[in-house]
């Protein structure tokens, strides 16, 4: 099962990398679908998460690995480096991942599934921010929907720093629209 999620995750990360490759320094102050975050904030989070998950794949639990990292003067290059780092680490992952942000250790396949859904959704976030189409393999969306459906809902989504907002009712659109709505983003952003 780990091999399946590592493969799915690599494809999602490559899709995110393709959209982040379109980011220029002038785009960094744009608002994103992530409430209160600019594109700079989102990329800093995404880069930090790549390094954090890479550390977890090596069995390292130091929360400093998870800190957001400014994308700097070449956001695409900073993102490509971080993406390459996590993909390499996942290829040699241990059986368990300590995730200090969640306060416990998870089996590798489950931890990689968390990263996978994050990068499907964050690729969408960046594409929406830039007003460009997201090219994501349609066969990734079935597994992504299953992971999104398994994300706990309720009060946990209202807590400060929650990974996802409350589910949004969405009755039409694409499978990707359904996924992002389940995870608290309006598929109609920025009009909604």
C-alpha positions as CSV (number, residue, x, y, z in Angstrom):
1,X,0.0,0.0,0.0
2,X,2.9,2.4,0.7
3,X,4.2,1.9,-2.8
4,X,0.8,2.9,-4.2
5,X,0.6,6.1,-2.1
6,X,4.3,7.0,-2.9
7,X,3.5,6.7,-6.6
8,X,0.2,8.7,-6.4
9,X,2.0,11.3,-4.2
10,X,4.8,11.7,-6.7
11,X,2.4,12.4,-9.5
12,X,0.5,15.0,-7.4
13,X,3.7,16.7,-6.4
14,X,4.8,16.8,-10.1
15,X,1.4,18.4,-10.9
16,X,1.9,21.0,-8.1
17,X,5.5,21.6,-9.4
18,X,4.2,22.3,-12.9
19,X,1.8,25.0,-11.7
20,X,4.3,26.5,-9.2
21,X,6.7,26.7,-12.2
22,X,4.4,29.5,-13.4
23,X,4.8,31.6,-10.3
24,X,6.9,34.8,-10.5
25,X,8.0,37.1,-7.7
26,X,5.2,39.6,-8.7
27,X,2.6,36.9,-7.9
28,X,3.7,36.4,-4.3
29,X,1.3,38.9,-2.8
30,X,-1.8,37.6,-4.4
31,X,-4.5,36.2,-2.1
32,X,-5.2,32.5,-2.2
33,X,-8.1,30.2,-1.4
34,X,-6.3,29.5,1.9
35,X,-8.0,32.1,4.2
36,X,-5.7,34.9,5.1
37,X,-2.7,33.6,3.1
38,X,-0.9,35.2,0.3
39,X,0.7,33.0,-2.4
40,X,4.0,33.7,-0.6
41,X,2.5,32.2,2.6
42,X,1.1,29.2,0.8
43,X,4.4,28.5,-1.0
44,X,6.3,28.9,2.3
45,X,3.9,26.4,3.9
46,X,4.2,24.0,0.9
47,X,8.0,24.1,0.9
48,X,8.2,23.6,4.7
49,X,5.8,20.7,4.5
50,X,7.9,19.0,1.9
51,X,11.0,19.3,4.2
52,X,9.0,18.2,7.2
53,X,7.6,15.1,5.5
54,X,11.0,14.3,4.2
55,X,12.4,14.4,7.7
56,X,9.5,12.2,8.9
57,X,10.2,9.7,6.2
58,X,13.7,9.4,7.8
59,X,12.2,9.0,11.2
60,X,13.1,12.5,12.4
61,X,10.6,14.2,14.7
62,X,12.2,17.6,15.1
63,X,9.4,20.2,14.6
64,X,11.9,22.7,13.2
65,X,11.9,20.7,9.9
66,X,8.3,21.7,9.5
67,X,8.7,25.5,9.6
68,X,7.5,27.5,6.6
69,X,10.4,28.5,4.3
70,X,10.2,31.7,2.3
71,X,10.3,31.0,-1.4
72,X,12.8,33.8,-2.0
73,X,13.6,35.5,-5.3
74,X,13.0,32.3,-7.4
75,X,9.9,30.7,-6.0
76,X,9.8,28.0,-8.7
77,X,13.4,26.9,-8.0
78,X,12.8,26.9,-4.2
79,X,9.7,24.7,-4.7
80,X,11.4,22.4,-7.2
81,X,14.2,21.8,-4.7
82,X,11.8,21.0,-1.8
83,X,9.7,18.8,-4.1
84,X,12.7,16.8,-5.2
85,X,13.8,16.4,-1.6
86,X,10.5,14.9,-0.4
87,X,10.2,12.6,-3.4
88,X,13.7,11.2,-2.8
89,X,12.9,10.7,0.9
90,X,9.6,9.0,0.2
91,X,11.4,6.5,-2.1
92,X,13.4,5.3,0.9
93,X,10.8,5.8,3.7
94,X,10.9,4.0,6.9
95,X,7.8,2.1,8.2
96,X,6.6,4.9,10.4
97,X,6.5,8.7,10.2
98,X,6.6,10.9,13.3
99,X,4.4,13.9,12.6
100,X,5.0,16.5,15.3
101,X,2.2,18.8,14.0
102,X,-0.3,16.0,14.7
103,X,1.5,14.9,17.9
104,X,2.0,11.2,17.0
105,X,3.6,8.7,14.7
106,X,1.6,7.3,11.7
107,X,2.2,4.2,9.5
108,X,4.1,5.4,6.4
109,X,1.2,4.7,3.9
110,X,-1.2,6.8,6.0
111,X,1.3,9.7,6.4
112,X,2.1,9.7,2.7
113,X,-1.7,9.8,2.0
114,X,-1.8,13.0,4.1
115,X,0.9,14.5,1.9
116,X,-0.8,13.3,-1.2
117,X,-4.1,15.0,-0.5
118,X,-2.3,18.2,0.6
119,X,-0.6,18.4,-2.8
120,X,-3.6,17.7,-4.8
121,X,-5.4,20.5,-3.0
122,X,-2.4,22.9,-2.8
123,X,-1.8,22.5,-6.6
124,X,-5.5,23.6,-7.0
125,X,-4.9,26.5,-4.6
126,X,-1.9,27.7,-6.6
127,X,-3.7,27.3,-10.0
128,X,-6.7,29.2,-8.7
129,X,-4.5,31.9,-7.3
130,X,-2.8,32.3,-10.7
131,X,-6.0,31.9,-12.7
132,X,-4.5,29.0,-14.7
133,X,-5.8,25.5,-15.4
134,X,-4.5,22.7,-13.3
135,X,-3.3,19.7,-15.2
136,X,-3.7,16.7,-12.9
137,X,-4.1,13.1,-14.0
138,X,-7.8,12.2,-13.7
139,X,-7.0,8.8,-12.2
140,X,-5.5,10.6,-9.2
141,X,-8.8,12.0,-8.3
142,X,-10.5,8.8,-7.2
143,X,-7.9,8.0,-4.6
144,X,-7.8,11.7,-3.6
145,X,-11.5,11.7,-3.0
146,X,-11.3,8.6,-0.7
147,X,-8.6,10.3,1.3
148,X,-10.6,13.6,1.5
149,X,-13.6,11.7,2.6
150,X,-11.6,10.2,5.5
151,X,-10.4,13.6,6.8
152,X,-12.1,14.2,10.1
153,X,-14.8,16.9,10.1
154,X,-16.6,18.7,12.8
155,X,-15.1,21.0,15.5
156,X,-11.5,20.1,14.6
157,X,-11.8,22.0,11.4
158,X,-12.7,25.2,13.3
159,X,-9.6,25.1,15.5
160,X,-6.8,27.7,14.9
161,X,-4.3,26.2,12.5
162,X,-6.6,23.5,11.3
163,X,-5.4,21.9,8.1
164,X,-8.8,22.2,6.4
165,X,-11.9,24.3,6.9
166,X,-15.4,23.0,7.3
167,X,-16.9,21.1,4.4
168,X,-18.6,23.2,1.8
169,X,-21.8,22.0,0.2
170,X,-21.2,21.6,-3.5
171,X,-23.6,19.9,-5.8
172,X,-22.0,20.2,-9.2
173,X,-18.8,20.4,-11.1
174,X,-15.8,18.1,-11.4
175,X,-14.4,15.5,-9.1
176,X,-11.6,18.0,-8.1
177,X,-14.3,20.5,-7.2
178,X,-15.9,17.9,-4.9
179,X,-12.5,17.2,-3.3
180,X,-11.7,20.8,-2.5
181,X,-15.3,21.4,-1.3
182,X,-15.0,18.4,1.1
183,X,-11.8,20.1,2.5
184,X,-13.4,23.5,3.0
185,X,-12.6,25.4,-0.2
186,X,-15.1,26.9,-2.5
187,X,-14.7,25.5,-6.1
188,X,-16.0,28.9,-7.2
189,X,-13.2,30.9,-5.5
190,X,-12.6,33.8,-5.8
191,X,-16.2,34.7,-6.4
192,X,-17.3,32.8,-3.4
